[in-house]
Amino acid sequence: MDIKVRRIVVWVLSLLIGTGLALAIVWLGFNTTLDKYGVSGWNNFYFLAISIAGLFWIWLDYFPGTEMLPK
C-alpha cells in the first residue's frame, strides 16, 4: 500500500475514533446532550474529539509506519 494512502487512512481513522469516543463520553459518561455539554457545548465537543483523535493519531502513525512524526 502506498504511503499516501496509509497516511489518509490514519487521518480518517483517528478522526472517526475521536468523534465516536467523544460522543460516547458526552452521551454515556456525562448523560447529557451536546447542546448542554459545558458552557459552549459544541466547541467543547470539538476540542474533546480532536484531543482524543490526536492520541489515536500518534499510535496509528506508529504501527503502519507512515512516519508523519519526526524520529
Number of C-alpha atoms within 10 A of each C-alpha: 5 7 12 10 11 16 19 12 16 22 17 14 16 24 20 14 18 23 20 14 17 22 17 13 16 18 14 12 10 10 10 13 14 15 13 11 17 13 9 11 14 15 14 15 20 14 12 19 22 19 16 19 24 17 12 19 23 14 13 20 19 14 10 13 13 18 12 11 10 4 4
